């Protein structure tokens, strides 16, 4: 049975710990939770871990074990006083990685391993050996394409899973994938929706719209779509470019601002040149002023072929920006097309373009859809709801209180 944890709860402590979080008498009083993750570059799951570590640290001493690469967020956490251990996982089957994780967990007196995505979950379960009892919590943030059942993984999961472990999908579609493709028992898999600090994305800097548009050469009457995503194949930026190519035929002042960095940048730049979209598309690179970028846009565009519950859509909703997105993963759980956003099938630029043009032609529709999106974010995807859900799970699993 699915359990969606999104109850109204008292406001949480929103302080960000910026120095020496492990110091002082609190250290011994708080149980230690170790977050286990592939890397801490800039991405959706990684940013959630960064927020969780900082916001939950007053109640649970949080440390981090990184399998592959510490990354920008990991270095920032280290600079702010958090313990970040690099397990230096080797290519192939690295049997020593689980042993290094166990040694780190013992040294830090870890009460709970919180694994983010499947491989960290596997390493966390393996780190207990045959007799260890340390509980493991899995949060699955999204699935890759193609997402197919694996009999081998299903068997391994059932062999390694213990009764004290808990399993979380960030949405109902992700939960179902864990059941269908990983062979995990349905009664053990729940849902906690991702959440963001909604107020942070509804408060842009003064004159942000004018300033950002001038920075990228957009006119006041241009219809600007913004896409915030890693430059990765799963985000399918080529379809986004094709969408703009189609939309400009009937709406010549349509523009696209692509925010993010990644390995696909060169391919995206080449595609922009090949399609003669240099006047219509700008690449902003990695930015920290996302609230200002959203304020400068008229709509938010997502062209992914695979997603969980993307934070960037929640951020756009928080900013009352109407969303046009592909209907993949958990996104249909967030958006009812025509009400609080618009959905189209993946890899269908003509359908995405039709949605964009309908918004471009009607400021009233943009306001209506944007306001409905904000209500959805407040009802289902607040940071407080997400954090309170994990607080309750930690308490149950560690037997605190």
VEXROLO-305471 format. One line per 10 residues: number of its first residue (from 1); their letters; for each residue x, y, z of C-alpha. Coordinates in steps of 0.25 Angstrom, whole numbers, plus 5000, padded with zeros to 4 digits. Last residue first. Layout:
<rs>
NUM) a) X:Y:Z ~ ...
</rs>
This chain:
<rs>
401) xxxxxxxxxx) 5047:5036:5085 ~ 5057:5030:5076 ~ 5056:5016:5071 ~ 5066:5018:5060 ~ 5057:5013:5049 ~ 5044:5020:5054 ~ 5051:5033:5057 ~ 5058:5033:5044 ~ 5045:5031:5037 ~ 5038:5042:5045
391) xxxxxxxxxx) 5049:5052:5041 ~ 5049:5048:5027 ~ 5034:5051:5026 ~ 5036:5064:5033 ~ 5047:5068:5023 ~ 5038:5066:5011 ~ 5026:5073:5017 ~ 5035:5085:5021 ~ 5041:5086:5007 ~ 5028:5088:5001
381) xxxxxxxxxx) 5023:5079:4989 ~ 5009:5075:4991 ~ 4999:5086:4995 ~ 5008:5098:4994 ~ 5014:5093:4980 ~ 5000:5090:4975 ~ 4995:5104:4979 ~ 5007:5110:4972 ~ 5004:5102:4959 ~ 4990:5107:4960
371) xxxxxxxxxx) 4995:5122:4960 ~ 5004:5119:4948 ~ 4992:5113:4940 ~ 4984:5125:4942 ~ 4995:5135:4940 ~ 4999:5129:4927 ~ 4985:5127:4922 ~ 4983:5142:4924 ~ 4996:5145:4917 ~ 4990:5138:4905
361) xxxxxxxxxx) 4997:5136:4891 ~ 5010:5131:4897 ~ 5003:5121:4906 ~ 4996:5115:4894 ~ 5010:5116:4886 ~ 5017:5108:4897 ~ 5007:5097:4897 ~ 5007:5095:4882 ~ 5022:5095:4882 ~ 5022:5083:4892
351) xxxxxxxxxx) 5013:5076:4883 ~ 5021:5079:4871 ~ 5034:5075:4879 ~ 5029:5061:4881 ~ 5041:5054:4887 ~ 5034:5051:4900 ~ 5019:5052:4900 ~ 5013:5066:4904 ~ 5008:5072:4917 ~ 5003:5086:4920
341) xxxxxxxxxx) 5003:5092:4934 ~ 4993:5095:4946 ~ 4980:5092:4939 ~ 4982:5089:4924 ~ 4990:5077:4927 ~ 4989:5072:4941 ~ 5003:5073:4946 ~ 5010:5068:4958 ~ 5007:5053:4957 ~ 5008:5054:4942
331) xxxxxxxxxx) 5023:5058:4945 ~ 5026:5045:4952 ~ 5033:5038:4941 ~ 5030:5044:4927 ~ 5019:5054:4922 ~ 5028:5064:4915 ~ 5027:5078:4920 ~ 5021:5092:4919 ~ 5021:5099:4932 ~ 5014:5112:4936
321) xxxxxxxxxx) 5023:5121:4945 ~ 5016:5124:4958 ~ 5030:5125:4964 ~ 5027:5113:4973 ~ 5022:5105:4961 ~ 5036:5108:4954 ~ 5043:5103:4967 ~ 5034:5090:4967 ~ 5038:5088:4952 ~ 5053:5089:4955
311) xxxxxxxxxx) 5052:5080:4967 ~ 5048:5068:4958 ~ 5039:5057:4963 ~ 5045:5045:4956 ~ 5050:5048:4942 ~ 5052:5041:4929 ~ 5051:5046:4914 ~ 5053:5060:4918 ~ 5048:5072:4910 ~ 5045:5082:4921
301) xxxxxxxxxx) 5041:5096:4918 ~ 5037:5107:4928 ~ 5029:5119:4924 ~ 5029:5134:4923 ~ 5044:5136:4928 ~ 5051:5147:4935 ~ 5045:5143:4949 ~ 5050:5129:4946 ~ 5064:5134:4944 ~ 5064:5143:4957
291) xxxxxxxxxx) 5060:5131:4965 ~ 5071:5122:4958 ~ 5082:5132:4963 ~ 5092:5121:4966 ~ 5096:5119:4951 ~ 5103:5108:4943 ~ 5103:5111:4928 ~ 5094:5122:4922 ~ 5093:5116:4908 ~ 5084:5125:4899
281) xxxxxxxxxx) 5074:5121:4889 ~ 5066:5129:4879 ~ 5077:5138:4871 ~ 5086:5126:4870 ~ 5075:5117:4865 ~ 5081:5114:4851 ~ 5077:5099:4853 ~ 5091:5095:4850 ~ 5097:5105:4859 ~ 5087:5102:4871
271) xxxxxxxxxx) 5091:5087:4869 ~ 5105:5089:4870 ~ 5104:5097:4883 ~ 5095:5085:4888 ~ 5106:5075:4884 ~ 5117:5083:4891 ~ 5108:5085:4904 ~ 5105:5070:4905 ~ 5115:5067:4916 ~ 5109:5076:4926
261) xxxxxxxxxx) 5105:5090:4930 ~ 5092:5097:4933 ~ 5082:5108:4929 ~ 5076:5108:4915 ~ 5069:5121:4912 ~ 5059:5119:4900 ~ 5053:5130:4892 ~ 5040:5132:4884 ~ 5039:5145:4877 ~ 5036:5138:4863
251) xxxxxxxxxx) 5023:5132:4868 ~ 5017:5124:4857 ~ 5030:5119:4851 ~ 5037:5121:4864 ~ 5029:5110:4870 ~ 5035:5099:4861 ~ 5050:5103:4863 ~ 5047:5105:4878 ~ 5042:5091:4880 ~ 5053:5085:4872
241) xxxxxxxxxx) 5063:5092:4882 ~ 5055:5086:4893 ~ 5056:5072:4886 ~ 5071:5074:4885 ~ 5071:5077:4900 ~ 5067:5063:4903 ~ 5069:5063:4918 ~ 5073:5049:4918 ~ 5084:5052:4909 ~ 5091:5061:4919
231) xxxxxxxxxx) 5093:5076:4920 ~ 5088:5077:4934 ~ 5075:5084:4935 ~ 5068:5098:4936 ~ 5060:5101:4924 ~ 5054:5115:4922 ~ 5044:5120:4912 ~ 5044:5134:4908 ~ 5033:5141:4900 ~ 5040:5154:4895
221) xxxxxxxxxx) 5032:5167:4897 ~ 5043:5173:4907 ~ 5054:5169:4898 ~ 5064:5158:4901 ~ 5079:5160:4899 ~ 5084:5151:4910 ~ 5088:5161:4920 ~ 5077:5170:4916 ~ 5067:5160:4919 ~ 5073:5157:4933
211) xxxxxxxxxx) 5073:5171:4937 ~ 5059:5174:4933 ~ 5053:5162:4940 ~ 5062:5163:4952 ~ 5058:5178:4955 ~ 5058:5175:4970 ~ 5063:5161:4973 ~ 5053:5150:4972 ~ 5045:5145:4983 ~ 5035:5134:4979
201) xxxxxxxxxx) 5047:5124:4978 ~ 5052:5125:4992 ~ 5038:5124:4997 ~ 5035:5110:4992 ~ 5047:5104:5000 ~ 5047:5091:4992 ~ 5040:5078:4993 ~ 5042:5063:4988 ~ 5030:5054:4990 ~ 5031:5043:5001
191) xxxxxxxxxx) 5026:5030:4996 ~ 5026:5017:5002 ~ 5032:5003:4998 ~ 5031:4991:5008 ~ 5017:4986:5005 ~ 5021:4986:4991 ~ 5032:4976:4993 ~ 5045:4980:4985 ~ 5046:4972:4971 ~ 5055:4983:4966
181) xxxxxxxxxx) 5047:4985:4953 ~ 5033:4984:4957 ~ 5034:4988:4971 ~ 5044:4999:4970 ~ 5038:5004:4957 ~ 5024:5005:4965 ~ 5031:5014:4975 ~ 5037:5023:4964 ~ 5023:5024:4958 ~ 5017:5028:4971
171) xxxxxxxxxx) 5027:5039:4974 ~ 5041:5041:4982 ~ 5041:5026:4984 ~ 5045:5021:4998 ~ 5049:5008:5004 ~ 5051:5004:5018 ~ 5061:4994:5025 ~ 5058:4988:5039 ~ 5053:4975:5033 ~ 5066:4973:5025
161) xxxxxxxxxx) 5069:4973:5010 ~ 5081:4966:5005 ~ 5075:4953:4999 ~ 5062:4961:4994 ~ 5071:4971:4987 ~ 5080:4961:4981 ~ 5069:4953:4975 ~ 5062:4965:4969 ~ 5076:4970:4964 ~ 5078:4957:4956
151) xxxxxxxxxx) 5064:4956:4951 ~ 5065:4970:4946 ~ 5052:4977:4941 ~ 5054:4989:4930 ~ 5056:5004:4931 ~ 5061:5008:4918 ~ 5063:5019:4921 ~ 5068:5022:4935 ~ 5060:5024:4948 ~ 5058:5035:4958
141) xxxxxxxxxx) 5061:5039:4972 ~ 5060:5026:4979 ~ 5062:5028:4994 ~ 5067:5015:5001 ~ 5068:5014:5016 ~ 5077:5004:5022 ~ 5077:4999:5037 ~ 5090:4995:5044 ~ 5088:4980:5048 ~ 5101:4974:5043
131) xxxxxxxxxx) 5102:4959:5043 ~ 5104:4954:5029 ~ 5112:4967:5024 ~ 5106:4980:5028 ~ 5114:4987:5016 ~ 5106:4980:5006 ~ 5093:4987:5009 ~ 5100:5000:5008 ~ 5107:4996:4995 ~ 5094:4992:4989
121) xxxxxxxxxx) 5087:5005:4994 ~ 5098:5013:4988 ~ 5096:5006:4975 ~ 5081:5008:4975 ~ 5079:5023:4977 ~ 5081:5031:4990 ~ 5085:5023:5002 ~ 5082:5027:5016 ~ 5090:5018:5026 ~ 5085:5019:5040
111) xxxxxxxxxx) 5092:5018:5054 ~ 5106:5023:5050 ~ 5116:5023:5061 ~ 5126:5031:5052 ~ 5137:5020:5052 ~ 5127:5009:5050 ~ 5121:5016:5038 ~ 5134:5019:5032 ~ 5139:5004:5034 ~ 5126:4999:5028
101) xxxxxxxxxx) 5127:5009:5016 ~ 5141:5004:5014 ~ 5137:4990:5014 ~ 5125:4993:5004 ~ 5136:4999:4995 ~ 5145:4987:4996 ~ 5137:4978:4987 ~ 5139:4988:4975 ~ 5131:4981:4964 ~ 5135:4989:4952
91) xxxxxxxxxx) 5142:5002:4953 ~ 5148:5006:4967 ~ 5139:5013:4978 ~ 5148:5024:4984 ~ 5140:5024:4997 ~ 5141:5039:4999 ~ 5137:5043:5013 ~ 5130:5056:5015 ~ 5129:5061:5030 ~ 5122:5074:5030
81) xxxxxxxxxx) 5130:5087:5035 ~ 5125:5097:5025 ~ 5137:5095:5016 ~ 5133:5080:5015 ~ 5119:5083:5011 ~ 5125:5093:5000 ~ 5134:5082:4995 ~ 5123:5072:4995 ~ 5114:5082:4987 ~ 5125:5084:4976
71) xxxxxxxxxx) 5128:5069:4975 ~ 5132:5058:4984 ~ 5134:5048:4973 ~ 5131:5033:4973 ~ 5125:5026:4985 ~ 5122:5038:4994 ~ 5119:5036:5009 ~ 5113:5047:5016 ~ 5111:5051:5031 ~ 5099:5056:5038
61) xxxxxxxxxx) 5097:5058:5053 ~ 5082:5057:5054 ~ 5073:5067:5060 ~ 5080:5080:5057 ~ 5086:5073:5045 ~ 5073:5072:5038 ~ 5073:5085:5030 ~ 5088:5084:5026 ~ 5088:5070:5022 ~ 5075:5070:5016
51) xxxxxxxxxx) 5078:5082:5007 ~ 5091:5076:5002 ~ 5084:5063:5000 ~ 5073:5070:4992 ~ 5084:5077:4983 ~ 5091:5064:4980 ~ 5077:5057:4976 ~ 5074:5069:4967 ~ 5088:5071:4961 ~ 5101:5080:4964
41) xxxxxxxxxx) 5112:5070:4967 ~ 5112:5062:4980 ~ 5115:5048:4976 ~ 5109:5034:4976 ~ 5102:5036:4989 ~ 5102:5030:5004 ~ 5096:5039:5014 ~ 5101:5035:5028 ~ 5091:5038:5040 ~ 5097:5040:5054
31) xxxxxxxxxx) 5088:5040:5066 ~ 5088:5053:5073 ~ 5092:5054:5088 ~ 5107:5052:5086 ~ 5109:5063:5076 ~ 5100:5073:5083 ~ 5111:5075:5093 ~ 5119:5084:5084 ~ 5125:5082:5070 ~ 5119:5073:5058
21) xxxxxxxxxx) 5113:5085:5051 ~ 5126:5093:5051 ~ 5122:5104:5042 ~ 5111:5108:5032 ~ 5099:5101:5038 ~ 5087:5106:5030 ~ 5075:5110:5039 ~ 5061:5106:5034 ~ 5056:5099:5047 ~ 5043:5093:5043
11) xxxxxxxxxx) 5030:5099:5043 ~ 5019:5091:5049 ~ 5013:5080:5040 ~ 5003:5079:5029 ~ 5004:5064:5024 ~ 5011:5060:5012 ~ 5015:5046:5014 ~ 5009:5038:5002 ~ 5007:5024:5007 ~ 5005:5014:4996
1) x) 5000:5000:5000
</rs>
